[in-house]
Amino acid sequence: MSTPLEAILKAIESAVPPPPEPIDLKEAGLSQRDALLAVCDAIEVWRSDEGETYATVRVGNHREHHAVGSRAFRDWMLGELARQYVNKGRPASATEGAVGDARMGLEARAHLSGVRKPAVLRVATRAERLYVDLGQPEWNAVEIDGEGWRCVVEAPVPILRTRRTSAFPVPKQSSDFSGLRRLLDRLSEDDFILLVAWCVGAFLDGVPYPILILGGEQGSGKSTMARLAQALTDPVNGDLLQPPGDDRDLIAAARNNRVLAFDNFSGIKADLADSLCRLATGSEIGGRALYSNHETATFSARRPMILNGIPDLAARGDLADRAIVLRLEAPAQRVTERDWARNVAAILPATLGAIFNAIATGMARLEQTPTPDLRMADFARFIVAAEPALPWPTGGFLAAYRRNRGQAIAALAEGDLVATAVRNFIESRETWTGRLSDLYETLSVTMSPEARRSGDWPGNARWFSDRLRRAAPTLKALGVGVVERRGGTGLTVNIGKIASLASLASSDDVGVPRDSDASDASDARFRVLTEAHPENASTETTGWSEVIP
């Protein structure tokens, strides 16, 4: 005798109509291409802002979103073809040519529909709610708003996946970071605060992200820490990424990962450092070099990033200005990879729940939270808003963040002879005005023969100009500003303490647009020694200019 539940399930099963009989391709007079398009009649196709075509398909009780050119969508099409059609009594199949023709038809359909949607990975927003794809086979998600967070069957907006996308564990309703703190007991309190803050910030949508830089000697656990940060924000199939060689590599990584975790940088060239900063803040990268037919193409997105390496990657001022820098020491006691993985798995559900709880708190309190006077102000403001749900006292984040920036600036100044020379030169003055070449000659006199021979000191005024431009963020943070003026007598430079320089501003200062992080409160007064328009640069220009609003 069946139980009531079994009877109900049997009744439901009998009420569901059986699937329709497969259609014979020959009898229906359909080509493989036409049959593939027929199975796609009920799906939605749309285009991203970059013009790529995507499809939203229903699989069982959930929807999935795939690029029309992806392997996942190809597999879905062929699976539906085999389910709905037969050929000579067997499940129908199709050639790669037919698949390609069907894809072209879907691209045309998407173009004609005019439907455009953001192409996003892992995280999306809609109507004051944040959605996080858990990466599980059911395509369920977490929904976060100012009232809390909850698991939902699916996000109401498309969130894409790639072959790298892996699954979060099901998060646990929690506000407990103690498991993570025990796991990271070798971190200082400041470093723990900043790591948690970075993880919370990595889930935000539409704001510039600080770059997490992990430094330390060999054996200090940089790669292990990078893997943990990625597991907490965007778990992947596979390991950490190899450092990109150029913009092509960086764009490819950004298309396949929301959080880019790069392992073992041996150094960062100026062009790559600029592209990393642009990707963190949302500026375009790429250009004509991406295509062999000389078309211009750009890639625009924001991505949280993790960089690790033995060299001091924050020694570049442009990176340090947008970074959280953790310098790791070797652990006092080693653990096996298996034990570490088990320990991480044990704390992930509660830690994820605590991160989502902090995000909900930040969303609820953001409007009433003032903007800090800091670089990366959007990120900093959100963390301050979320502090009641974070494992430190109110004000702890800003104090740790300022100390971290101060340490990075001090390290930059110590390692940059030009920044040190300019700072020492202006220490006993309020301002100095003169030609750039005169400044170079004046400072060169104070340099030792060893500094000149080693290359630490620029060998000519043009090289000095470039070094001065790169030292600008460090000098600005140290309270020293540089203003360029162009006149009939050539290039004149005003150097001084920032408060004194404000009085020297005039309408003929050479201005340049602010970068994508220009809303930062720290730039509200004026922007010092910023790069000039690259399209206007030449071998005859100094490559830097200044604006004071």
C-alpha positions in Angstrom: 0.0 0.0 0.0 1.4 3.4 -1.0 1.9 6.3 1.3 0.0 9.6 0.8 3.2 11.2 -0.5 3.8 8.4 -3.0 0.2 8.7 -4.2 0.6 12.4 -4.7 3.8 12.0 -6.6 2.3 9.3 -8.8 -0.7 11.5 -9.5 1.6 14.4 -10.5 3.6 12.1 -12.7 0.5 10.8 -14.4 -0.7 14.4 -15.0 2.5 15.4 -16.8 2.0 14.8 -20.5 4.6 12.5 -22.1 7.3 14.2 -24.3 6.3 14.5 -28.0 7.5 11.9 -30.4 10.7 13.0 -32.2 10.2 14.5 -35.7 11.8 12.7 -38.7 14.0 15.2 -40.5 13.4 13.7 -43.9 9.6 13.6 -43.5 9.6 17.2 -42.3 11.8 18.2 -45.2 14.2 20.0 -42.8 17.9 20.5 -43.3 20.2 20.1 -40.4 20.6 23.9 -40.2 16.8 24.5 -40.3 16.3 21.9 -37.6 18.9 23.6 -35.4 17.2 26.9 -35.9 13.8 25.3 -35.1 15.0 24.0 -31.7 16.2 27.6 -31.0 12.8 29.2 -31.8 11.8 29.5 -28.2 15.1 30.8 -26.8 16.0 34.4 -26.3 19.0 35.8 -28.1 20.6 39.1 -27.3 23.8 41.1 -27.7 26.2 42.6 -25.3 27.4 46.2 -25.4 30.5 44.9 -27.2 28.3 43.3 -29.9 28.8 39.7 -28.9 25.8 37.4 -29.3 24.4 35.4 -26.4 21.5 33.0 -25.8 19.3 32.4 -22.8 18.0 28.8 -22.8 15.9 26.8 -20.4 17.3 23.6 -19.0 15.0 21.7 -16.7 13.8 24.1 -14.0 16.3 26.8 -14.6 17.7 29.1 -17.3 21.3 29.2 -18.5 23.1 32.0 -20.4 25.8 31.2 -23.0 27.7 32.9 -25.8 26.3 31.6 -29.1 29.9 30.8 -30.2 30.7 28.8 -27.0 31.1 25.1 -26.6 28.4 25.0 -24.0 25.8 26.5 -26.4 26.9 24.1 -29.2 26.3 21.2 -26.8 22.9 22.5 -25.9 21.8 22.9 -29.5 23.0 19.4 -30.5 21.4 17.9 -27.4 18.0 19.5 -28.2 18.4 18.4 -31.9 18.9 14.8 -30.8 15.9 15.0 -28.4 13.4 16.6 -30.8 14.4 15.1 -34.1 15.4 11.7 -35.6 17.2 10.8 -38.8 16.7 7.3 -40.2 15.3 6.2 -36.8 18.2 7.5 -34.8 18.6 10.8 -32.8 19.5 13.5 -35.3 23.0 15.1 -35.4 24.5 17.9 -37.4 27.8 18.7 -39.1 30.0 21.5 -37.9 29.1 23.4 -41.0 25.4 23.2 -40.1 26.1 24.4 -36.6 28.1 27.3 -37.9 25.3 28.3 -40.3 22.7 28.1 -37.4 24.9 30.3 -35.3 25.1 32.9 -38.0 21.3 32.8 -38.2 21.0 33.4 -34.5 23.5 36.3 -34.7 21.4 37.9 -37.4 18.2 37.4 -35.3 19.9 39.0 -32.3 21.0 41.9 -34.4 17.5 42.5 -35.8 15.9 42.2 -32.3 18.0 45.1 -31.0 18.0 43.6 -27.5 21.2 44.5 -25.5 22.1 43.4 -22.0 25.3 43.6 -20.0 27.6 40.6 -20.3 28.7 40.0 -16.8 30.4 37.2 -14.8 29.5 36.0 -11.3 27.9 39.3 -10.1 25.0 41.4 -11.4 22.7 44.1 -10.1 19.1 44.9 -10.7 16.7 47.2 -8.8 18.9 47.9 -5.8 19.7 44.2 -5.4 23.0 42.4 -6.0 23.0 38.8 -7.4 25.9 36.4 -7.0 26.0 33.3 -9.2 26.9 30.3 -6.9 28.3 28.5 -9.9 26.4 25.3 -9.1 24.8 23.0 -11.8 21.3 24.3 -10.9 22.4 27.9 -11.7 21.0 29.2 -8.4 22.1 32.5 -6.9 22.4 34.6 -3.8 20.2 37.8 -3.7 21.5 40.6 -1.5 19.8 43.9 -0.5 19.7 46.2 2.4 17.5 43.8 4.4 19.9 40.8 4.1 20.7 37.9 1.8 19.0 34.8 0.6 19.4 31.9 -1.9 17.1 32.1 -4.9 16.4 29.7 -7.7 17.9 31.9 -10.3 19.0 35.5 -10.9 16.5 37.6 -12.8 19.3 39.0 -15.0 21.8 37.0 -17.1 25.0 36.1 -15.4 27.4 34.3 -17.7 29.8 31.5 -17.0 33.0 30.4 -18.7 35.0 27.1 -18.5 36.9 28.6 -15.6 33.7 29.2 -13.5 33.6 26.9 -10.5 31.1 26.6 -7.6 30.9 28.3 -4.2 29.6 26.0 -1.4 26.1 26.8 -0.3 26.7 29.8 2.1 25.5 29.7 5.7 23.6 32.4 7.4 26.3 33.8 9.5 28.2 36.9 10.7 31.2 34.9 11.9 34.7 35.6 10.6 36.4 33.8 13.4 37.1 30.7 11.4 38.9 32.8 8.7 40.8 34.7 11.4 42.1 31.4 12.9 43.1 30.2 9.5 45.1 33.5 9.0 46.5 33.8 12.4 49.9 34.8 11.0 48.5 38.0 9.5 48.7 41.2 11.5 45.4 42.8 12.5 45.8 45.5 9.8 46.5 42.9 7.1 43.5 40.8 8.1 41.2 43.8 8.1 42.4 44.8 4.6 42.1 41.3 3.2 38.5 40.9 4.4 37.7 44.4 3.1 39.2 43.5 -0.3 37.1 40.4 -0.4 33.9 42.3 0.5 34.7 44.9 -2.1 35.4 42.3 -4.8 31.6 41.6 -4.9 30.6 45.2 -5.6 29.4 46.1 -9.0 30.2 49.3 -10.9 33.0 50.7 -8.7 36.8 50.8 -9.1 38.5 48.0 -7.3 41.8 48.2 -5.3 44.4 45.8 -6.6 45.4 43.3 -4.0 49.2 43.0 -4.1 50.8 40.1 -2.2 54.6 40.5 -1.6 57.2 38.5 0.2 60.1 36.2 -0.2 60.0 32.7 -1.6 58.1 30.4 0.8 56.0 33.2 2.4 52.7 31.7 1.0 51.8 34.3 -1.6 50.3 31.8 -4.0 48.4 30.1 -1.2 47.0 33.5 0.0 46.0 34.4 -3.6 44.1 31.1 -4.0 42.3 31.7 -0.7 41.3 35.2 -1.8 40.0 33.8 -5.1 38.1 31.0 -3.4 36.3 33.6 -1.3 35.4 35.8 -4.2 35.4 33.9 -7.5 36.3 30.2 -7.4 37.7 28.8 -10.6 38.5 25.5 -12.4 42.2 25.5 -12.6 45.0 27.3 -10.9 46.2 30.9 -10.7 46.8 32.7 -14.0 50.2 33.3 -15.5 51.2 37.0 -15.7 49.9 38.6 -18.9 52.5 39.6 -21.5 50.4 42.3 -23.1 46.9 43.7 -23.5 45.8 40.7 -25.5 46.6 38.3 -22.7 45.0 40.6 -20.1 41.8 41.0 -22.1 41.6 37.2 -22.6 42.0 36.7 -18.9 39.3 39.3 -18.1 36.9 37.7 -20.5 37.1 34.4 -18.7 37.4 35.4 -15.1 35.7 38.0 -12.9 38.6 38.0 -10.3 42.0 37.9 -12.0 44.5 36.2 -9.8 48.0 36.4 -11.3 50.9 34.3 -10.0 54.6 35.0 -9.8 55.1 38.4 -11.4 58.8 39.0 -12.0 58.3 42.6 -12.9 55.7 44.9 -14.5 56.4 47.1 -17.5 55.0 50.6 -17.7 52.4 49.7 -20.4 51.1 46.7 -18.6 50.9 48.6 -15.3 48.8 51.2 -17.0 46.5 48.5 -18.4 46.1 46.8 -15.0 45.1 50.2 -13.5 42.7 50.8 -16.3 41.1 47.3 -15.8 40.8 47.9 -12.1 39.0 51.3 -12.5 36.9 50.6 -15.6 38.8 52.5 -18.3 39.2 51.0 -21.8 42.1 48.9 -22.8 43.1 47.5 -26.1 43.1 49.3 -29.4 44.2 48.7 -33.0 46.7 46.0 -32.1 43.9 43.6 -31.2 43.0 43.2 -34.9 45.1 42.3 -37.9 42.8 44.3 -40.2 43.7 47.5 -38.4 40.2 48.0 -37.0 40.1 49.8 -33.7 38.8 47.7 -30.9 38.7 48.3 -27.2 37.6 46.2 -24.1 35.9 47.9 -21.2 35.3 46.2 -17.9 36.1 46.4 -14.2 37.8 43.5 -12.6 39.1 42.8 -9.1 42.7 41.6 -9.3 45.3 39.8 -7.2 49.0 40.1 -8.1 51.8 38.3 -6.3 55.5 38.2 -6.8 58.9 38.3 -5.0 59.8 41.8 -6.4 58.1 44.8 -4.8 55.2 45.1 -7.4 54.0 48.2 -5.6 57.3 49.9 -6.5 55.4 51.5 -9.4 53.6 54.6 -8.2 50.6 54.1 -10.5 50.0 50.6 -9.1 50.7 51.6 -5.5 48.2 54.4 -5.7 45.4 51.9 -6.4 46.6 49.0 -4.3 46.3 47.2 -1.0 49.7 45.8 -0.3 50.2 42.8 2.0 53.8 41.8 2.7 53.8 38.2 3.9 56.3 36.5 6.2 57.0 32.8 6.0 54.7 30.8 8.4 56.2 29.6 11.6 54.6 26.2 11.0 53.9 24.5 7.7 50.8 22.5 6.9 50.2 20.1 4.0 48.2 21.2 1.0 45.6 18.6 1.9 45.2 19.9 5.4 45.1 23.5 4.2 42.4 22.6 1.6 40.3 20.8 4.3 40.6 23.8 6.7 39.6 26.2 3.9 36.6 24.1 3.0 35.5 24.0 6.6 35.3 27.8 7.0 34.0 28.8 3.5 30.2 28.4 4.1 30.2 30.6 7.2 32.7 33.1 5.9 30.8 33.5 2.7 27.6 34.1 4.7 29.4 36.7 6.8 30.7 38.5 3.7 27.2 38.6 2.2 25.9 39.8 5.5 28.5 42.6 5.5 27.5 43.5 1.9 23.8 43.8 3.0 24.8 46.0 5.9 26.8 48.2 3.5 23.9 48.5 1.1 21.6 49.5 3.9 23.9 52.2 5.3 25.7 53.5 2.2 23.6 56.6 1.7 24.1 57.8 5.2 27.9 57.2 5.1 30.2 60.1 4.1 32.8 59.7 1.4 36.3 59.3 2.9 39.0 61.7 1.7 41.0 58.8 0.1 41.9 57.3 -3.2 39.5 54.5 -4.3 36.9 56.4 -2.3 33.9 54.4 -3.6 35.4 51.2 -2.2 36.4 52.8 1.0 33.0 54.3 1.6 31.3 51.0 1.2 33.6 49.2 3.6 33.0 52.0 6.2 29.2 51.5 5.7 29.6 47.8 6.2 31.7 48.0 9.3 29.0 47.1 11.8 28.9 43.6 10.3 32.7 43.3 10.0 35.1 41.8 12.6 36.7 45.1 13.8 35.7 48.2 15.7 34.2 51.2 13.9 37.0 53.2 12.2 39.3 50.2 12.1 39.3 49.9 8.3 40.2 53.6 7.5 43.0 53.5 10.1 44.4 50.3 8.6 44.0 51.5 5.0 45.7 54.8 5.7 48.6 53.0 7.4 48.9 50.6 4.5 49.0 53.5 2.0 51.5 55.4 4.2 53.8 52.3 4.3 53.5 52.0 0.5 54.3 55.6 0.0 57.3 55.5 2.3 58.6 52.4 0.5 58.1 54.2 -2.9 59.9 57.3 -1.7 62.8 55.3 -0.2 63.3 53.5 -3.5 62.9 56.5 -5.8 65.9 58.8 -5.9 64.0 61.5 -7.9 61.1 61.6 -5.4 63.5 61.8 -2.5 65.6 64.5 -4.1 62.6 66.7 -4.9 61.1 66.2 -1.5 64.4 67.1 0.3 64.9 70.1 -2.1 61.5 71.6 -1.2 61.7 70.8 2.5 63.2 74.2 3.4 61.1 76.1 0.8 57.4 76.8 0.2 57.7 76.9 -3.6 60.3 76.9 -6.3 59.8 78.2 -9.9 62.1 77.7 -12.8 62.9 75.7 -16.0 62.8 71.9 -15.8 66.4 71.7 -17.1 67.5 74.1 -14.3 65.8 71.9 -11.7 67.5 68.9 -13.1 70.9 70.6 -13.0 70.3 71.9 -9.5 69.4 68.5 -8.1 72.1 66.6 -10.1 74.8 68.6 -8.2 73.7 66.9 -5.0 73.9 63.3 -6.4 76.9 61.1 -5.6 79.1 59.7 -8.5 77.8 56.2 -7.6 74.2 57.2 -8.1 75.0 58.7 -11.5 77.0 55.7 -12.6 74.4 53.1 -11.4 71.6 54.7 -13.3 69.6 55.5 -10.2 69.8 59.1 -11.1 68.6 60.1 -14.6 71.3 60.9 -17.1 69.6 63.8 -18.8 66.7 66.3 -18.4 64.3 64.3 -20.6 64.8 61.1 -18.6 64.4 63.2 -15.4 61.1 64.5 -16.8 59.8 61.0 -17.2 61.0 59.9 -13.8 59.4 63.0 -12.2 56.0 62.1 -13.9 56.2 58.6 -12.5 57.1 59.9 -9.0 54.0 62.2 -9.0 51.6 60.0 -7.0 54.3 59.5 -4.3 55.1 63.2 -4.2 51.5 64.1 -4.0 50.9 61.7 -1.1 53.9 63.3 0.6 52.4 66.8 0.2 54.5 68.0 -2.7 52.9 69.2 -5.9 54.4 70.0 -9.3 52.7 72.4 -11.8 53.8 72.8 -15.4 53.3 76.1 -17.3 54.1 76.6 -20.9 54.9 80.1 -22.1 57.1 82.1 -24.5 60.2 81.1 -22.7 59.5 77.4 -22.8 58.5 75.0 -20.0 58.4 76.4 -16.5 57.9 74.2 -13.4 56.5 75.2 -10.1 57.3 72.9 -7.2 56.1 73.3 -3.7 54.1 72.1 -0.8 50.6 71.5 -2.0 48.9 74.3 0.1 51.4 76.8 -1.3 50.9 75.7 -4.9 47.2 76.3 -4.9 47.8 80.0 -5.0 49.9 79.6 -8.2 47.1 78.2 -10.3 46.0 80.2 -13.3 43.8 79.8 -16.3 46.8 79.0 -18.6 47.7 75.8 -16.8 47.8 72.9 -19.1 44.9 70.6 -18.2 44.2 67.0 -18.9 41.1 64.9 -18.3 40.8 63.1 -15.0 41.1 59.3 -15.0 38.2 57.0 -14.3 38.8 57.3 -10.6 38.6 61.0 -10.7 35.6 61.1 -8.3 38.0 60.3 -5.5 37.9 62.9 -2.7 41.6 63.0 -2.6 41.6 64.5 -6.1 39.0 67.1 -5.2 41.6 69.8 -4.6 43.8 69.3 -7.6 45.5 66.6 -9.6 49.3 66.7 -9.7 51.6 65.7 -12.5 49.3 63.5 -14.5 50.0 62.0 -17.9 49.2 64.1 -20.9 47.0 62.9 -23.8 49.0 60.1 -25.4 47.8 61.1 -28.9 49.4 64.5 -28.4 52.7 63.1 -27.0 55.8 63.2 -29.2 59.6 63.0 -28.7 59.5 66.8 -28.3 57.1 66.8 -25.3 57.8 66.2 -21.7 54.9 63.7 -21.4 53.4 65.3 -18.3 51.2 68.2 -17.4 49.1 69.5 -14.5 45.7 70.9 -13.8 44.3 72.8 -10.8 40.5 73.3 -10.9 
